[in-house]
């Protein structure tokens, strides 16, 4: 009985292995040409994005021709030699863009697509490119046309002929030149020149005199390429100065505009240098600590300010959420001085705010995933 069970288990294993081998053999084959480490990094992303598709991808390591016609001719040769449904290769310019090429030898079609810097960091660009390749391969599996019709590829040399049978050229129409899916179109557009909104919210620590004060910082802005601009509102918490006779309560609010430039520091790090300008509002009230001193009415003082700020921003991958830390300084025009008199009719307290008031900010920023 035990021997019979062992034979049944062995037969089941052989059947499973045979079924898996047949399934793998029937999977559609694609070739990806790899010319350097950057191509391998993109190929790793593609393998992850296409793991759920019924296909196999063969890596072919060889230098990729800089001329498109020569690379296309080599792709036809590879497709025939490997029995591949299509051949994919890339042109990656670090810090600039990624160009994706896909040759469909059966239909004599070539697709060329780009991922620009507006896709985000270098990692985000690789992710966007891998999504494009996934959509193209899935469209080919479903029998959809991709790219545009091209003529028979030229010979790569006098002794090497393209081994694909000639097909009659077909007219390219607007419908057959479409990209494989809306998703691919969404991530492969040329660098956008449109304004993109963003908002940020966080805390600010201000040093307007020896004692720091605290405020909430809210910003609404727009970005276009490396340029950013918007409005900045800060709402200060009450700051209290005390002596034996009275408490002096001060609040510092600000409303201003800002504009500046963003710079990429790495895959996920960027910096921004802005100039802020606007109006600063100070409220002041005195509360007595002895019966001999009467409270004074609240007063409001408005002063103009201008000053620079620098922020370092970190983006956790292709995300809508970013974090930033910033340092800056407000140069206040004629900063206010606050005084009150004690019980002996002599000045008992005087607080003069600094004309240059440095600050530190910690913000959460929400916006479209750019960089």
C-alpha positions as CSV (number, residue, x, y, z in Angstrom):
1,X,0.0,0.0,0.0
2,X,2.8,2.4,0.9
3,X,4.5,1.6,-2.4
4,X,1.3,2.4,-4.3
5,X,1.0,5.7,-2.5
6,X,4.6,6.6,-3.4
7,X,4.0,5.8,-7.1
8,X,0.8,8.0,-7.0
9,X,2.8,10.9,-5.5
10,X,5.6,10.5,-8.0
11,X,3.2,10.5,-10.9
12,X,1.5,13.7,-9.6
13,X,4.9,15.4,-9.3
14,X,5.8,14.4,-12.9
15,X,2.4,15.7,-14.1
16,X,2.9,19.0,-12.3
17,X,6.3,19.4,-13.7
18,X,5.1,18.6,-17.2
19,X,2.2,21.0,-17.0
20,X,4.5,23.8,-15.7
21,X,7.0,23.1,-18.5
22,X,4.2,23.3,-21.1
23,X,2.9,26.5,-19.7
24,X,6.3,28.1,-19.7
25,X,7.0,26.9,-23.2
26,X,3.7,28.4,-24.4
27,X,4.5,31.8,-22.8
28,X,5.2,34.5,-25.4
29,X,8.9,35.4,-25.5
30,X,10.2,39.0,-25.6
31,X,13.8,40.2,-25.8
32,X,15.2,43.1,-23.9
33,X,18.6,44.5,-25.0
34,X,20.9,45.6,-22.2
35,X,23.8,47.9,-22.9
36,X,24.8,49.0,-19.4
37,X,24.0,49.2,-15.7
38,X,21.2,51.7,-16.2
39,X,19.5,49.4,-18.6
40,X,19.8,46.5,-16.1
41,X,18.2,48.7,-13.4
42,X,15.2,49.4,-15.7
43,X,15.0,45.7,-16.7
44,X,14.7,44.8,-13.0
45,X,11.7,47.1,-12.7
46,X,10.2,45.6,-15.9
47,X,10.5,42.0,-14.6
48,X,8.7,43.1,-11.4
49,X,5.9,44.8,-13.3
50,X,5.4,41.9,-15.8
51,X,5.5,39.1,-13.3
52,X,1.8,38.5,-13.5
53,X,1.7,38.4,-17.4
54,X,2.0,35.2,-19.4
55,X,5.3,36.0,-21.0
56,X,9.0,35.4,-20.8
57,X,11.7,38.0,-21.1
58,X,15.2,37.1,-22.3
59,X,18.0,39.5,-21.4
60,X,20.5,40.0,-24.3
61,X,23.6,41.9,-23.2
62,X,25.3,43.8,-26.1
63,X,26.1,47.4,-27.0
64,X,23.0,49.2,-28.4
65,X,23.6,51.1,-31.6
66,X,23.2,54.9,-31.2
67,X,21.5,55.2,-34.6
68,X,17.8,54.2,-34.5
69,X,17.9,52.6,-37.9
70,X,20.8,50.4,-37.0
71,X,19.2,49.4,-33.7
72,X,16.0,48.6,-35.4
73,X,17.7,46.4,-37.9
74,X,19.5,44.5,-35.1
75,X,16.1,44.1,-33.3
76,X,14.7,42.3,-36.4
77,X,17.6,40.0,-36.5
78,X,17.3,39.2,-32.7
79,X,13.6,38.7,-33.0
80,X,14.0,36.1,-35.8
81,X,17.0,34.3,-34.0
82,X,15.3,34.1,-30.7
83,X,11.7,33.6,-31.9
84,X,10.6,36.7,-29.9
85,X,7.3,38.5,-30.3
86,X,9.1,41.9,-29.9
87,X,12.4,43.4,-29.0
88,X,12.8,46.3,-26.4
89,X,15.8,48.6,-25.8
90,X,16.4,51.9,-24.1
91,X,18.3,55.1,-24.3
92,X,18.9,56.5,-20.8
93,X,20.4,59.9,-20.2
94,X,21.1,60.4,-16.5
95,X,19.2,63.4,-15.1
96,X,17.5,64.0,-18.4
97,X,15.1,61.5,-19.9
98,X,14.5,57.9,-20.8
99,X,13.6,56.9,-24.4
100,X,12.0,53.5,-24.9
101,X,12.0,51.6,-28.2
102,X,9.8,48.5,-29.0
103,X,10.0,46.7,-32.4
104,X,7.1,44.5,-33.4
105,X,8.7,42.5,-36.3
106,X,5.5,40.7,-37.4
107,X,3.6,43.9,-38.0
108,X,6.7,46.0,-39.0
109,X,5.9,48.5,-36.3
110,X,8.1,50.7,-34.1
111,X,7.0,52.4,-30.9
112,X,9.1,55.2,-29.4
113,X,8.2,56.7,-26.1
114,X,9.8,59.0,-23.5
115,X,9.8,59.6,-19.8
116,X,10.9,63.1,-18.9
117,X,12.1,64.8,-15.8
118,X,8.6,65.8,-14.8
119,X,8.0,62.1,-13.8
120,X,10.0,62.8,-10.7
121,X,13.3,61.4,-9.3
122,X,15.5,59.0,-11.2
123,X,13.8,56.1,-9.4
124,X,10.3,57.5,-10.3
125,X,11.4,57.8,-13.9
126,X,12.5,54.1,-14.0
127,X,9.2,53.1,-12.5
128,X,7.3,55.1,-15.1
129,X,9.3,53.6,-17.9
130,X,8.7,50.1,-16.6
131,X,4.9,50.8,-16.5
132,X,5.1,51.9,-20.2
133,X,6.9,48.7,-21.2
134,X,4.3,46.6,-19.3
135,X,1.5,48.3,-21.1
136,X,3.1,47.8,-24.5
137,X,3.9,44.1,-23.9
138,X,0.3,43.5,-22.6
139,X,-1.1,45.2,-25.7
140,X,1.1,43.0,-27.9
141,X,-0.2,39.9,-26.0
142,X,-3.7,41.0,-26.7
143,X,-3.0,41.5,-30.4
144,X,-3.3,45.3,-30.4
145,X,-1.1,47.4,-32.7
146,X,1.5,49.7,-31.1
147,X,3.7,52.4,-32.5
148,X,3.8,53.2,-36.2
149,X,4.4,51.2,-39.4
150,X,8.0,51.3,-40.6
151,X,9.6,50.0,-43.8
152,X,11.6,46.8,-44.0
153,X,14.8,47.3,-41.9
154,X,18.0,47.9,-43.8
155,X,20.9,45.4,-43.7
156,X,23.2,45.9,-40.8
157,X,26.2,45.1,-42.9
158,X,27.2,43.8,-46.3
159,X,27.4,40.2,-44.9
160,X,24.4,40.2,-42.6
161,X,20.8,40.2,-43.8
162,X,17.7,40.7,-41.9
163,X,16.1,37.3,-41.8
164,X,12.5,38.4,-41.5
165,X,10.2,37.9,-44.5
166,X,9.1,41.1,-46.2
167,X,5.6,42.2,-45.5
168,X,3.6,44.6,-47.6
169,X,3.6,48.0,-46.1
170,X,0.4,49.1,-44.5
171,X,-1.1,52.5,-44.2
172,X,-0.7,54.0,-40.7
173,X,-3.8,55.5,-39.4
174,X,-4.5,57.6,-36.3
175,X,-6.2,54.6,-34.6
176,X,-3.2,52.2,-35.2
177,X,-0.6,54.7,-34.0
178,X,-2.2,55.1,-30.6
179,X,-0.4,54.2,-27.5
180,X,-1.3,50.9,-25.9
181,X,-3.4,52.3,-23.0
182,X,-4.4,55.4,-21.2
183,X,-2.1,54.5,-18.3
184,X,0.9,54.6,-20.6
185,X,-0.2,57.9,-22.1
186,X,-0.5,59.4,-18.6
187,X,3.0,58.7,-17.6
188,X,4.8,59.2,-20.9
189,X,3.8,62.7,-21.9
190,X,6.5,65.2,-22.8
191,X,7.6,67.5,-19.9
192,X,4.5,69.5,-19.0
193,X,4.6,73.3,-19.1
194,X,1.4,73.6,-17.0
195,X,1.3,74.9,-13.4
196,X,1.0,72.2,-10.7
197,X,-0.6,73.0,-7.4
198,X,0.8,72.1,-4.0
199,X,0.0,72.9,-0.4
200,X,2.1,72.5,2.8
201,X,1.3,72.6,6.5
202,X,3.6,72.5,9.5
203,X,5.2,74.3,12.4
204,X,7.6,77.3,12.6
205,X,9.9,78.4,15.4
206,X,10.8,82.1,15.3
207,X,13.5,83.9,17.1
208,X,12.3,87.5,17.3
209,X,14.2,88.2,20.5
210,X,16.0,86.1,23.1
211,X,13.0,83.8,23.7
212,X,11.7,81.7,20.8
213,X,8.0,81.9,19.7
214,X,5.9,79.3,17.9
215,X,3.5,79.4,15.0
216,X,1.6,77.3,12.5
217,X,2.7,77.7,8.8
218,X,0.3,77.1,5.9
219,X,1.3,77.5,2.2
220,X,-0.6,77.3,-1.1
221,X,1.5,77.4,-4.2
222,X,2.1,76.4,-7.8
223,X,5.1,74.9,-9.5
224,X,6.2,74.9,-13.1
225,X,9.4,73.1,-13.9
226,X,11.9,74.3,-11.3
227,X,10.0,77.5,-10.5
228,X,7.6,77.8,-7.6
229,X,5.4,80.6,-6.2
230,X,2.5,81.0,-3.8
231,X,1.2,82.6,-0.6
232,X,2.4,81.9,3.0
233,X,0.3,82.4,6.1
234,X,1.7,82.0,9.7
235,X,-0.5,82.1,12.8
236,X,1.5,82.7,16.0
237,X,0.8,81.3,19.5
238,X,0.8,83.7,22.4
239,X,4.2,84.5,23.8
240,X,4.3,85.8,27.4
241,X,6.9,87.9,29.1
242,X,6.5,88.3,32.9
243,X,7.9,90.4,35.7
244,X,6.7,90.7,39.3
245,X,4.1,93.3,38.2
246,X,2.6,92.3,34.8
247,X,2.5,89.9,32.0
248,X,3.1,91.1,28.4
249,X,1.4,88.9,25.8
250,X,2.5,89.1,22.2
251,X,1.4,87.3,19.1
252,X,3.2,87.4,15.7
253,X,1.2,86.7,12.5
254,X,2.3,87.1,8.9
255,X,0.8,87.0,5.4
256,X,3.1,87.1,2.4
257,X,3.9,85.9,-1.0
258,X,6.9,83.8,-2.1
259,X,8.7,82.7,-5.2
260,X,11.9,80.9,-6.0
261,X,13.6,77.9,-7.6
262,X,13.9,74.2,-6.9
263,X,17.0,72.1,-7.4
264,X,17.5,68.3,-7.5
265,X,20.0,67.0,-5.0
266,X,19.5,63.2,-5.6
267,X,16.9,60.6,-6.4
268,X,14.6,61.7,-3.5
269,X,16.2,64.9,-2.2
270,X,15.6,68.4,-3.6
271,X,16.2,71.9,-2.4
272,X,14.3,75.2,-2.8
273,X,15.5,78.8,-2.4
274,X,12.7,81.3,-2.0
275,X,12.2,85.0,-1.3
276,X,9.3,85.9,1.0
277,X,7.7,89.4,1.3
278,X,4.5,90.7,2.9
279,X,3.0,92.1,6.0
280,X,3.6,91.1,9.6
281,X,1.0,91.7,12.3
282,X,1.9,92.0,16.0
283,X,-0.8,92.0,18.7
284,X,0.1,93.2,22.3
285,X,-1.8,93.0,25.6
286,X,-0.8,93.6,29.2
287,X,-2.3,91.6,32.1
288,X,-1.6,92.9,35.7
289,X,-0.1,90.7,38.3
290,X,-0.7,93.2,41.2
291,X,-3.9,95.1,42.0
292,X,-2.0,98.4,41.6
293,X,-1.6,97.9,37.9
294,X,-4.5,98.3,35.5
295,X,-4.7,96.1,32.3
296,X,-4.1,97.9,29.0
297,X,-6.2,97.4,25.9
298,X,-4.9,95.2,23.1
299,X,-3.0,97.0,20.4
300,X,-2.1,95.9,16.8
301,X,1.0,96.9,14.8
302,X,1.5,96.1,11.1
303,X,5.0,96.1,9.7
304,X,6.4,95.1,6.2
305,X,8.9,92.3,5.9
306,X,11.1,90.6,3.3
307,X,13.5,87.7,3.6
308,X,15.1,84.6,2.1
309,X,14.4,80.9,2.9
310,X,16.0,77.6,2.0
311,X,14.3,74.3,2.3
312,X,15.5,70.7,1.8
313,X,12.7,68.3,0.7
314,X,12.5,64.5,0.8
315,X,10.2,62.5,-1.4
316,X,9.5,58.9,-0.4
317,X,9.3,57.5,-3.9
318,X,6.6,58.5,-6.4
319,X,4.3,59.9,-3.7
320,X,2.0,62.8,-3.2
321,X,3.4,63.4,0.2
322,X,6.8,65.1,0.8
323,X,8.5,66.4,4.0
324,X,10.7,69.5,4.2
325,X,12.9,71.3,6.7
326,X,13.7,75.0,6.1
327,X,15.6,77.9,7.6
328,X,15.0,81.5,6.8
329,X,15.0,85.0,8.2
330,X,12.5,87.9,8.1
331,X,13.8,91.4,7.8
332,X,11.2,93.5,9.6
333,X,10.9,97.2,8.7
334,X,11.0,99.3,12.0
335,X,10.3,96.4,14.4
336,X,8.1,97.3,17.3
337,X,9.1,97.9,20.9
338,X,6.7,97.0,23.8
339,X,6.9,98.8,27.2
340,X,4.7,99.3,30.3
341,X,5.2,101.0,33.6
342,X,5.3,99.4,37.1
343,X,3.7,100.6,40.3
344,X,6.4,103.3,40.9
345,X,5.6,105.1,37.6
346,X,9.0,104.1,36.1
347,X,9.6,101.9,33.2
348,X,9.7,98.3,34.5
349,X,9.7,96.4,31.3
350,X,10.9,97.1,27.7
351,X,10.9,94.5,25.0
352,X,12.4,95.4,21.6
353,X,12.1,92.9,18.8
354,X,15.0,92.2,16.5
355,X,15.0,93.7,12.9
356,X,16.3,90.3,11.6
357,X,14.2,87.5,12.9
358,X,15.5,84.0,11.9
359,X,13.2,81.0,11.9
360,X,13.1,77.2,11.3
361,X,10.2,75.3,9.6
362,X,9.1,71.7,9.5
363,X,6.4,71.0,6.8
364,X,4.4,68.3,5.2
365,X,3.8,69.0,1.5
366,X,1.1,67.6,-0.7
367,X,1.3,67.9,-4.4
368,X,1.6,66.1,-7.7
369,X,4.6,63.7,-7.9
370,X,7.1,65.8,-9.7
371,X,10.5,66.2,-7.9
